[in-house]
Amino acid sequence: MARFSWPSPRILRGRPNDSPGVRLLKFIFLLPLLILSFISPLAFGQKNGEETCCPLSESPFYPQKVSLAGINIAFVAAGKGDPLLFLHGLGGSWKDWIANIPFFPSSYQAMAIDFPGFGNSDKPEADYSIEWLTKIVEQFLKERNLAQVNIVGHSMGALVALNLAAQPDSPVKKLVVADAVGIGDKAEFLSYALTKKIMGPESRFESIEGTLREEFKAMIENFIKRQQPKTSKEFFQSIPRSPLTGKPFLPMTPSVQLSASIIDFDLRPKLASIKQPTLILWGGKDPIAPLKDASFLKSKIPQATLKILEGCGHSPMQEQPARFNREVWKFLQAAESGSSR
């Protein structure tokens, strides 16, 4: 597979006196590159070689499927006890949790699903969105006769978990949120993600990085201002087709639709409704979800605890699985005894 090369930062930096129209055209050019960043769930993280707390062979589990309104959802389950459900991020599958699930079956019924459109679940023609995935999870819990469940969500899955926890009469008992995407200001989030993709998570060129981020933010804010009343999905659909192939530059795959939903979905007004004990785990070097979003969640969720995993990127459950498992275990056990701190 050919390696994708990003344009030079000097080219993308632009000029301070670019007109709003020029900035909008630049953003349209950059948008497919941003989507490519979203649909690679591990593009920003590197495993550090740390072993899992419990070898996979000690807690075998086997893929199963359940039909929810005619959609076959793949999942795995192991153990007995308090239900514990893992929700993967954009482009992922239940296998994202393969270093974590075996740690919990001694005390929990550990489960992980493939969202529709991903992994071994069906990929129906549907309107993919955060709200729709939330309903899928609700249906899965009802099908399994689970009235109360602990949920661990990563990235996009964390958005789904937060949204489910905020519902009236929510089935969520305790909540773990890992590196949720799209929490804060959308222009700030997208400009941060684009800049980090180009410069890398540990860039020392702060002046260039700052200039890039400002330029991207200006382009994105101009896009947001001009697109009304369009949604991001409608904007994605309006992007021209390739003159060479006649195919859309951005075909409306599940990943592209959900990328648009992440941009449009505003969870912030719902955060105060999340009353469950909540653990926020965040990679200290996450290049796609800024640390200030973790702090924002901590400030708005009444019973939230924040743990920063130093040296970790966007996928702590894979990069530092032993520590991730310990933190989740301690939180769940503390919450059982009446304290999440």
N, C-alpha and C positions, 0 to 999 in steps of 0.2 A: 504494500500500500504506500502510495506516495506521501511524503511528509508535507503537511501544510505549513507554509511559511507566512508569518505575519508581516504586514508592511512595516517599513522603517518608521520608528517613532518620529523622526524628523519630518517625514511626509505627512503623517497623521496629525502632527501638532497644529498645523494650520497657521493662520495669521490673525492677530488680534482684531483687525478691521474687517474680517469676513462678514458679509451680510447674512441676515437670518436665512435667506434662501440658500446661500452657499452652505451654511451649516446644516440645513435640512438635507440637502443633497449628499453631503458627507455622511450624515447619519444613516440615510437610506443605503449608502454603499457599505457602511460598517455593520448594519443590522444582521445580515447573514452570518458575519463572523461572530457576533455576539451569540447567536443561536447555536452555532457550533460549540461555543464554550459551555452553554447550558447543557447540551445533550451528551457531554462526556462527563459522567459522574465522578470519575477519578482524575480528571485532567489537572486538578489543582493540588492533589495530595500524593504523597509518596509514603509507602510503608516503611517503617523504621526497623523492621525485623523483629519486633517484640513478639514473643509467643503468646498465644491465648492462655487464659487461666486454666482451662479445662480442655484436653485434647478432644477433637471431634469424635474419635472412635468410642469415647466413653459414654456418649449420649447420642446414639444413632437416631435419625429421623428421616422420614420418607415423604416425598412430594405427594400431595393429594389435590383433588379439585372439588369445588362446590359450585353449583349453578345458582346464580343470583339474577333473577328476572331474565333468564336465558343466556346470561354471560357466564362462561366458565372461568372461575377464579382459582389460580393455583396457590397453594399454601403448604406450609410444613407445620407440624406440631410435635412437641415432645414434653413429657413430664406431666405431673398432676399438681393441682394446687391452685393458688390465685392466678387467674389468667394474666398473661403478659404478652402484648402484641407489638411487633416491630414493623414499622412502616418505612420503606426505602425512599430514596430521593429520585429526582428526574433521571431517566435513562437506566435506572438500576433494577434490582429484583431482590427476592428474598435472600439470594446468595450474598448480598452485601453484608448480611449478618452471620455469615458462616463461622466467624471467629467469636461470636457472642452468644448465639442461641445455646450451645452446649453447656455454658456456664450456669444456666438457671433452672434446668428441669428438676433438680433435687428438691426445690421448694415452690416452683412455679410451673404452670402450664404455658410453656413458651411457644409462641406462634409467630409466623411471619408470612405475609401475603405478597403476591405479585399484583400490583395495581393493573387494572385492565389497560391493554396497550403495551405492556412490558412483560419481560420474562416469558413464562409459559402460560400466562393468562390469555384469554381471547383478546383480539384487537378489533373490536367492532367499529363500524362507522358511527360515531357519536360526537356529541359536543363535549369535549374533554375540558374540565375545569376543576379548580380546587373544590368548589361546592359539590360537583358531581362525584369526585373521589370521596368526599366526606360521606355522601349518601351510600356509596358502595361499602365503606367501612361499617356504617350503621347496619346495613343489610347483612353483612358478613357476621356481625356480632349477634344479630337476631337469629340468623340461621343456625348458629352454634349455641344458641340459648345462653348467651353471656350477658347478664344484666349489668355487671360492673367489671371493668378491665383496666389494668395498668397499661399505658401506651408509651412506647419509645419511638420517636419520629426523627428522621434525619433530613435536612435540607427541605425539599418540597414536601416530604412526608411529615416533617415537623409542622409545616403550615397546615396540613390536613389535621394533624393531631391537635394543634391549638384551636382550630376551627371547631372540631368536634367537642373539645373540652368546654368551649364557650357556649354550646347549645343549652337551652333550657332542658332540665332533666337529663343531663349528659350521662352517658354510660362510663365516662372516664373516671376512674378512681384516683389514680396518681399519674403524673405526666412527666416524661423526660423529653426535653427538646435539645437536639444537637444541630448546631450551625444552620438555623432556619434561614431561608433566603427571602429577599423581598420584603423585609419587615418595615424598614424606615422609609425615608424619602426615596421615591423611585428613581429620580434623576441621580441622586447621590449614589444609590445602590448600583445602577447600571454603569455610571462613570467609574466607580470603584472597581467593578468587575472587569470592565474593558481595560482599564489602566494596568491592573495587576496581571491580566492575561498577557499583555504586551511586555511589560517590564519585569514580570516575575515577582513572586511573593517576598523576596529578600533584596530587592533592588536598592542600591546605595545612591542612585541618581535622583535625589529628592526633588531637585529643581525641575528636571525633565518630567518626572512623575507628576508633580503638581501642575505643570503646564498642561500635560495631557489630560489630567482629570478635569481641569477647568474647561478645556476645549470640549471634551466629551459631554460634560454637564450642560454647557451652553447649547450644544447641538440637541441633546435629549430634551431639555426644557423647551426648546423651540418646537421640537416634534410634538411634545405633549400639548403645548399650547395650540398648535395648528390642527391636530388630529380631531379635536372635539367636533361633534359628539361621537366620533368613531371610537371603538374599542381597539386595543392593540391587535386582537385577532383580525378584525376587519381591515386594519392597516396592513397586517402581514399578507392577507389575501389580495390586497390591491397592488402588491409589489409585482412589477412586470415579469413576464416569462423570459427565459433565455432565448436570445435570437438564434442560437445555434441548434438547440434541441427542441425548442418550443415548450419545454417543461417549466413549471414555476421554479423560480430561484428558491422559494420557501414553500415546498409542498406541505399541506396541512396534516402532517403526521401527529400522532399523540404528543410527541415531545415538543413540537413547534406550538401546538395549541396550548399545551400546559405552560410553555414559556410565556405566551401571551397572557394566560390567566394569572401567572405569578406577578406580572407587571401590573395588571388591572386590579387584582384582588387586594383590598385594604383591610387588614386584620386589626389595625390599631384601635378602632372604636369598640372592639369586642374584648380586648384584653382584660379590662377590669371585671368582666363577667366570669373569668376563669378563677374559680375559688379553690380548685384542687391543689394539694401540695405539688409543686413543680420544681424540677431540677433542670437548670439550663447548663448544658455542657458546650464549650466553644473552643475551637482550635485557636491558639494564640497567634498563629500565622495564617489564619484562613484568608485566602486571597479573593474570595467571592462574597462572603458574608462578613461585613465589618464588625469589629468588636463593639462599636457603639450601639449596634443593633441588639447585641446581647445585653448590654447595660440598660437599654430602653425596655426590653422585655422584663428585666429584673425590677425596674421601677414601676411597671404598670400591672404586673401580676401580683396579687396580694400575698400569696404564700410561696414566692419564688426564691430559690437559692441559685447562685451563679458560681460555676467552677470553670476557670480558664485552664485549658490543657496546653502548657507551654511547649513550644517546639512542634506543635501539631497544626496540620492544614485543615482542609475542609471536611475530611472524612475520619474523625477520631476513632470510630469503631473499628476501622481497618488499620489506621496508622499506629494507634496505641491501644490495641484491644484489651490487654490486661488491665491497664489503668481505667479504661472506659468501663469494663465489666465491674471492676471494684467500686467505682463511683456510683454506678447504677444500683449495684447490690446494697451498698451502704445506705443509699437514699431510700430504697424500697423498705429495707429493714427498719430504718429509723422512723419512716412514716407509719409502719405497722405499729410501732410502739408509741405513736402520738407525736413524734417530733421529726420534722424534715430538715432540721438544721444540723 
